[in-house]
Amino acid sequence: MADLIFCAFSNRDDAVELARQVIGVLSTQGHQAELLFLDRPEQATVKDTSLVISLGGDGTFLKAAHLAHAAGARILAVNLGRLGFLLNVPSTEIVASIGDALSGAMVSDRLALSIEIEGSEQREFALNEVVVERSQAGHMVRVKTFVNDEEYLSYSADGVMVATPTGSTGYNFSAGGPVVEPALPVMMLTPIAPHFTIDRSIVVDASATIRLVVTDKPALLVADGRTIASLSPGDGIVVRKSPTPVRVVATRSFDVASRLRQSLREGHA
């Protein structure tokens, strides 16, 4: 029997209450479940047979996805509140969706990013995007880009990102990048507020290796909204497709078109 791990932030009373209610229901069915607070230091034992259930918004899902990805576990994204581009299970269907997942519901393998900082042993992961961005307000950063060792463009900009199809509706979309179907095996190289240079995204095959090099001012390296390193001029990062995808349980269809229309109507995009 798969372990069930509910993930939420401790300040989300609605998520905590929902988790406790559902855990009570599942216990009567013989399932073992626990609640993990993502903003506290305690850790849960996640195995490849576990089902991770994210309760909240896109930020909750991204943090829970890191746990699931590290173990090769599946993740079920439950939406609480406003529209979430990454979330396709309403809270009213959580028990039924968990049942479907335990019965072998289809899993959508989402492309993730493996990030290497050159000259360092540090390795990082991102599901949405990785960004080399300016470290000081009012200053741009200059970034030289390479794809498969071929030099592409140099940007003076607020930043340059590499985004996945899953992340295409997030920061990439805000920066003017394309919306991409989640199943497409591609990565997007998108500049953020570039100065006197091309402002279009470059879309490359997921098998490509992308290298970003900071050439003048210091920069920050940010993955899925989390600052993971400071970069000095001359420092570079290498971004590749992670050998392990994020395994998202697909208990219902993910309709990008309707989500875009709704988001635009509500002013979220």
C-alpha positions in Angstrom: 0.0 0.0 0.0 1.4 3.4 -1.0 2.2 5.9 1.7 0.2 9.2 1.5 2.0 12.4 2.3 -0.1 15.6 2.5 2.0 18.8 2.0 0.9 22.2 3.1 2.1 25.4 4.7 1.3 25.7 8.4 -0.3 29.2 7.9 -2.9 27.8 5.5 -5.7 26.9 7.9 -7.9 25.7 5.1 -5.2 23.3 3.8 -4.4 22.0 7.3 -8.1 21.4 8.1 -8.7 19.7 4.8 -5.7 17.4 5.3 -6.8 16.4 8.7 -10.4 15.7 7.5 -9.2 13.6 4.6 -6.6 11.7 6.6 -9.4 10.8 9.0 -11.5 9.4 6.1 -8.6 7.6 4.6 -7.7 5.9 7.9 -11.1 4.3 8.0 -10.2 2.8 4.6 -7.0 1.3 5.9 -4.6 3.9 4.4 -1.6 5.3 6.3 -1.2 9.1 5.8 0.7 12.0 7.4 0.7 15.7 7.1 4.0 17.5 6.3 4.4 21.2 6.9 6.6 22.6 4.1 7.7 25.6 6.2 9.0 23.6 9.1 12.2 21.6 9.4 10.7 18.2 10.0 11.1 15.8 7.2 8.9 13.0 5.9 10.2 9.7 4.4 9.2 9.8 0.8 9.6 6.6 -1.3 9.1 6.0 -4.9 5.8 4.2 -4.0 4.6 7.3 -2.1 1.8 9.6 -3.2 2.6 13.2 -2.4 -0.6 15.4 -2.2 0.0 19.1 -2.5 -2.6 21.3 -0.8 -2.6 25.0 -1.7 -1.4 27.1 -4.7 1.3 26.9 -7.3 4.0 27.7 -4.7 2.9 24.8 -2.5 2.9 22.5 -5.5 6.4 23.5 -6.6 7.9 22.9 -3.1 6.1 19.6 -2.8 7.3 18.6 -6.3 10.9 18.9 -5.1 10.2 16.3 -2.5 8.4 14.0 -4.9 11.1 14.4 -7.6 13.9 13.5 -5.3 12.3 10.2 -4.5 10.7 9.4 -7.8 7.3 9.6 -6.2 4.0 10.7 -7.8 2.4 14.0 -6.9 -1.3 15.0 -6.9 -1.9 18.7 -7.2 -5.0 19.9 -5.3 -6.1 23.5 -5.8 -7.2 25.6 -2.9 -8.4 29.1 -3.7 -7.9 31.0 -7.0 -6.9 29.6 -10.3 -3.6 27.7 -10.3 -2.0 26.9 -13.6 -0.2 23.9 -12.2 -3.2 22.5 -10.3 -6.0 20.4 -11.8 -7.8 18.8 -8.8 -10.5 20.8 -7.0 -10.7 20.3 -3.2 -14.2 18.8 -3.6 -12.7 15.9 -5.5 -9.7 15.1 -3.3 -10.9 11.8 -1.9 -12.0 10.5 -5.2 -8.8 11.7 -6.9 -6.7 10.0 -4.3 -8.7 6.8 -4.9 -8.1 7.1 -8.6 -4.3 7.6 -8.0 -4.1 4.6 -5.8 -6.0 2.6 -8.4 -3.4 3.4 -11.1 -4.6 6.7 -12.7 -2.5 7.9 -15.6 0.7 9.8 -14.7 1.9 12.8 -16.7 5.7 13.0 -16.8 6.7 16.6 -16.6 10.1 17.7 -17.9 12.3 19.2 -15.2 15.6 21.0 -15.2 19.0 19.9 -13.8 21.2 22.9 -12.9 25.0 22.8 -12.5 27.1 25.7 -11.3 30.4 25.6 -13.1 33.4 25.0 -10.8 31.1 23.9 -8.0 29.7 20.6 -6.8 26.3 22.2 -6.3 23.5 20.7 -8.3 19.9 22.0 -8.3 16.5 21.2 -9.7 13.7 23.2 -11.1 10.3 22.3 -12.4 9.2 25.8 -13.7 12.3 27.8 -14.5 15.8 28.8 -13.6 16.8 32.5 -13.9 20.1 34.4 -13.9 18.9 37.8 -12.7 20.3 41.1 -11.6 21.4 41.4 -8.0 20.8 45.1 -7.5 17.8 47.2 -8.4 18.5 49.7 -11.1 21.3 47.6 -12.7 21.0 45.2 -15.5 23.0 42.0 -15.8 24.8 41.0 -19.0 24.5 37.3 -19.8 26.0 35.4 -22.7 24.1 32.3 -23.9 25.2 29.1 -25.5 23.2 26.1 -26.8 25.1 22.9 -27.3 28.4 24.9 -27.1 27.3 27.2 -29.9 27.2 30.8 -28.9 23.8 32.4 -29.3 22.9 35.9 -28.0 24.3 38.2 -25.3 21.6 40.0 -23.3 21.7 43.2 -21.2 18.6 42.7 -19.2 16.9 42.2 -15.8 17.6 38.6 -16.3 17.6 35.5 -18.6 15.6 32.4 -17.8 15.4 28.8 -19.0 11.8 27.6 -18.7 10.1 24.2 -19.0 6.7 23.7 -20.7 5.2 23.4 -17.2 6.7 26.7 -16.3 5.7 28.4 -19.6 2.5 29.8 -18.0 4.4 31.3 -15.1 7.3 33.8 -15.1 8.1 32.9 -18.7 4.6 34.0 -19.7 4.9 37.3 -17.7 8.2 38.0 -19.5 6.6 37.6 -22.9 7.5 34.0 -23.6 5.3 31.4 -25.3 2.7 29.1 -23.7 3.7 25.6 -24.5 1.7 22.3 -24.1 3.1 20.5 -21.0 3.9 17.3 -23.0 6.2 18.9 -25.5 9.9 18.0 -25.1 11.4 21.6 -25.3 13.0 24.2 -23.2 12.6 28.0 -23.6 15.4 30.6 -23.3 13.6 33.9 -22.5 15.1 37.3 -21.7 13.5 39.5 -19.0 13.2 43.1 -19.9 16.1 43.1 -22.4 17.8 46.4 -23.3 18.4 47.1 -27.0 18.4 43.5 -28.1 15.9 40.8 -29.3 13.1 40.2 -26.8 11.8 36.9 -28.3 12.2 33.5 -26.7 14.4 30.8 -28.3 12.8 27.4 -28.1 15.2 24.4 -28.2 14.9 20.6 -28.0 14.9 19.2 -24.5 18.0 17.2 -25.3 20.0 20.4 -25.7 22.5 21.8 -23.2 22.1 25.5 -22.3 24.9 27.5 -20.8 24.5 31.0 -19.3 27.6 33.0 -18.4 27.6 36.3 -16.4 29.9 38.7 -18.1 30.0 41.9 -16.1 28.0 42.6 -13.0 27.1 40.2 -10.1 23.9 38.2 -10.5 21.6 35.9 -8.6 20.7 32.4 -9.6 17.0 31.7 -8.9 15.2 28.3 -9.3 11.4 28.2 -9.1 11.4 31.5 -7.2 14.1 30.4 -4.7 17.5 32.1 -4.7 20.1 29.3 -4.7 23.4 31.1 -5.4 25.2 34.3 -6.1 27.2 34.6 -9.3 30.2 36.8 -10.0 31.3 38.0 -13.5 32.8 35.0 -15.3 30.6 32.5 -13.5 28.4 30.2 -15.6 25.6 27.7 -15.2 24.7 24.7 -17.3 21.1 23.7 -17.7 19.9 20.3 -18.9 16.8 18.2 -18.9 16.7 16.3 -15.7 17.0 12.5 -16.2 14.1 12.1 -13.8 10.7 13.8 -14.7 8.2 15.1 -12.2 5.4 12.5 -12.1 2.1 14.3 -11.9 -1.0 12.3 -11.4 -3.5 13.1 -14.1 -6.9 12.2 -12.7 -8.6 14.7 -15.0 -7.6 16.6 -18.2 -5.4 19.7 -18.0 -7.0 22.2 -20.3 -4.5 25.0 -21.0 -6.8 26.9 -23.3 -9.7 27.3 -20.7 -7.2 28.2 -18.0 -5.7 30.9 -20.1 -9.1 32.4 -20.9 -10.1 32.3 -17.2 -6.8 33.7 -16.0 -7.0 36.6 -18.5 -10.6 37.4 -17.5 -9.7 37.4 -13.8 -6.6 39.5 -14.4 -4.1 36.9 -13.2 -2.1 36.8 -16.4 
